Amino acid sequence: IHKHFIDRRDCRIKSSIYITTKDSHTMTDGPTIYMADDIEKIAKFCIQKSKIPDSEMTSILNAIEFNNQLLDDIRSLEKDMEDALTKSGDYDKDKKMADMRVPPEVKAMAKEIDKKKKIIKMISLNEIYIPNKKEHCERWASDVDCKKAFTCEISDHIVEKIMLIDDIEDMWKILLLMGIGVFTTHKSIAYIEVMKELAQQQKLYMIIASTDYIYGTNYQFCHGFVGKDLETLTQEKAIQAMGRIGRNNIQQNFTVRFRNDDIIKKLFMKEDDKIEVKNMCRLFNE
């Protein structure tokens, strides 16, 4: 019986490792979540395999560096302006700034800030490097029907907000331009807010996150990866992770893709040492 069904088994998706290139068309209907322990490793893999030319990457990084310098200057001017208004004893600073009823030196600083904001460079990534955009599909999946392939939808307004974030690494900005967001221990509140907004509206192609992200979120996904470095994932957490996928529309395609077969075995084998059960017992016994 086993041989009978194994011999007739059809592999639906022959490859799904190259999530930003030749396998991206298999991510259909909605966003994907990639759960892993080493989030930075997956993020770097996504950029590396996208094969963005050195010339384009240099141009983007130079523009980001230019913007970062402008942002440093703007923050410095804003602090000087705040200090000047505080020294003048103004407690209704916002109203006076709106009416421009402020000392000449403050007006000059405000004009300089506006001037610097106007020269911030808008950065865009060629759509050939953005998963499942038309040009991207033509390059990586020209022989496949990509009508249901899901891609990101990031407006110029969001790109501008991303470029104005000055306390995150350049790598996270590049990934967001590709439609990939990362939930990790960021110190940047601005980045997290942009991420939440895009995730809530399902504008991202993919989210890379730790398994802790599955708790406390109602964002829905059509596809999910369970990284190979999650060998310590408990049975309960694996079930919770799977529960974030495929709760939207019965007409859509959903997949859970395990990069480690041992985690699949956990789903079907009895687990005697249940950490979650022990924690709940400890909680209610205290």
N, C-alpha and C positions, 0 to 999 in steps of 0.2 A: 504493500500500500504506500509506504514511504517513497519507494523508488518511482512508483506510478505518478505521484503528484510532483515529485522533484523534477522528473524528466519533462513534465508538461508545464512547469512553472515559467511564466513569462516575466522578464525583467522590465518593469515599467520605465524606470529611470536608470540608464546605464552608468551615468556619472553625475555627481553633484558636488564635487570638491571645488571646482573652479567657479565660485559663486559670483565673481565679478566679470567673468569672460564667457567661455564657451558653454557653461552650464547654467548661466543666469536665466535663460529662457524657461527653465523648468520651475522657476518661482513665479507662479501664476496667481491671478485673481486678487491678491492682497499682499500685505507686507510679510516679511520673514523675520524670525528671531533666531539668533545664533547664540546659544548659551555655552559658555566656556569658563574655565578658571583663569587662564592666562589671556585676558582680553586684549592686551597690547600686542601679543603675538599674532592673534587673528587679524587685528586691525592692520598691522604691518604687512601681513600676507595679502590682504585685499588690495593694498596700494601696489605692492610689488608685482602681483599677477595682472594688474590692470595695464601694465606696460605703457604707462604714460611716458612719452619721450623726455629725455633729459632737458631739452630746450624748453618744452612746455612747463615741466616741473620747475625749472629754474625761473621762468617768467612768473609763475604763480608765487613761488617763495619770495622772489624779489618784491613783488607787489604787496605781499603780506608783511614783509619786513618794512617796506615804505609806510604802510598803514600803521604798523605797530609804533614806529617812530612818531608819526603824527599824533597817535593816541596818547603817547607819553607827553608830548608837548601840550595837547589839549587838557589832559588831567592836571598838568602843572599850572597852566593858565587858570583853570577852574578853581584850583586851590588858592592861587594868589588872589583871584577875584573874590572868593569867599572870605579870605582873611581881610581884604580891604573893606568889604561891606561890614564885617564884624567889628573892625576897628572904628568904623564911622558910627557905630551904635545903631545901625538899622536892624530892626526886628521884623520888619515887613519887607524882607529882601526880594521875595518873588514878585510882589506887586510893583515895587519900585523898578525892578529890572524890566518887567513887562512894559511899564510906562517910560522906561529909560530916564527916570529921575534919579540918576546916580552921578557920582563924581566923574570928571573927564577921563581919569586913568582907568576907571572900571569900564566905561564905554569903549575905550580903546582895546581893552582886553577882550570884551565881548565880541567886538568886530574881528579881532584876530582869531578867536575861536571859530566864528562862522566861516572865516576865510579858509582856515585849515580843514574844516569839515567838508567844504566844497571840493577840495582837491583829493579827498580819499578815493583811492582807486577801486572801481568795481571789478570784481574778479569772476570770471566764468570759466568753466571747464568744457572743452570740446565734447559734444554729445556722444562721440564715438567711444569715450571712456566712462560714460554714465550707463550702468546696467539697464538693458532693455529699452533704451531710447532707439529710435528708428535707425540711426547710423550705426549704433552699437550692434543691433540685431543683424544688420546687413554685413557687418564684419565677422561676427562670431557664430551666427546661426542663419545663414542665408538659405540653407536647405530645409529650414524648419518653419512651421506655422507659428508665428510669434504674436498672434492676435490677442491671446490671453496673458501674455507675459506682463508682469507687473513692474512698473517703474516709479521713480520718485516724481514729486511735483513740488519743486522748491522755487518760489517766486523771487523776483529781484529784491523785493522788500526783505525777505528772509535772508537772502545772500548778504544784503547790506548789514543786517543785524549780526550775522555771523562774522563779518569782517570787522565790526566794531568791538568784538570781544577781544580783550587784550591780556587775559590771564589764563589762556589755555595754549597747549602746544599746537604748532602749525599742522601737525598730522591730523588732529581732530577736525580742523577746518577743511582740509582737503577731502577727508572722508565725507563730511557733510555736503560738500559740493557734488560728491558722487551719489548722494542720497543715502548714506550710511551714517547712522547715529550710534554713539557709544554711551552706555550707562556704566560708569565706574566712579571711583572716588574723586570726582572733580571738585576743585575748590571754587570753580567759577559758577556762581549762581545764574549769571546771564546765559551761559551755555546750557545749563540744565533746563532753564525755562524755555529756550528755543527748542530743545530736544522734546520736552513734554508737549509743547504746542504741536510740533510736527507729528509726534507719535499719536496724539489724541485724534488728529485729523487724518491719520493714515496717509501722510504725505511722504514718508520715508520708504525707501526700497527695503531696507533691512536695519535691524537694531542688533548690536552686539552687546551682550550683558552677562553678568554673573547669574547663577541660579537664584540668588537672593532676590533678584528683580521680579521673579514670578509672583512673589508675595506682595499683595497690596497694589496690584495693577489690574485694570480691566481692559487694557488694550488688547484687541483681538488680532490674531495672526493666522495666515493661511498655511504657512510652512514653518517648520522649526528644526533647528539642528541641535543635537546634544553632543558637545565636543568630546573628543577622545581623551582629554585630560580630566574628565569628570568621573574617573573610576571609583571615587569615594562617594558618589551620589547615592543617596538612600533610595529605597523602593518608593517610599511615600513622596519624596521630592521629585522623583522621575515621573510619577503619576500626576503630580501637581503641574510639572512642566508641560506634560502632554495636554493637560486640561486647558492651556492657554491657546491651543491651536484648534481651529475648525469649529467655532461656535457661532458663525455668522449665517451663511447661506448654504442650503443643502445643494444648490446648483453649482457650487464652486468645488475646486479640487483642493484637497488638503493632504499634507504629508508630514510625518515626523521622521527625521533622518538621524540615525544614531551612528556616530563615528567610532563607537566602541561596542563590539558585540556583547561584551560582558554586562553592559548596562541593560541590554535587551533581556538577557537571562534573568536579571534581577526582577523583572516584571512578572515572570512566570514561576519563579521559585519562592518557596516560603522563606521569609526573613525573620529569624528568631530574635535578633537583637535590633529592635526598633527604637531608634534614638528618640523619635517624636513621641512615642508612647511613654517612654521613661520620663521625658521632660514634662508631659502632661500629668503623669502620676505624681511627680515631685511637686509640681505647681499646686495641685489640689490637696496634697497632704501637708503642705506648710501652713 
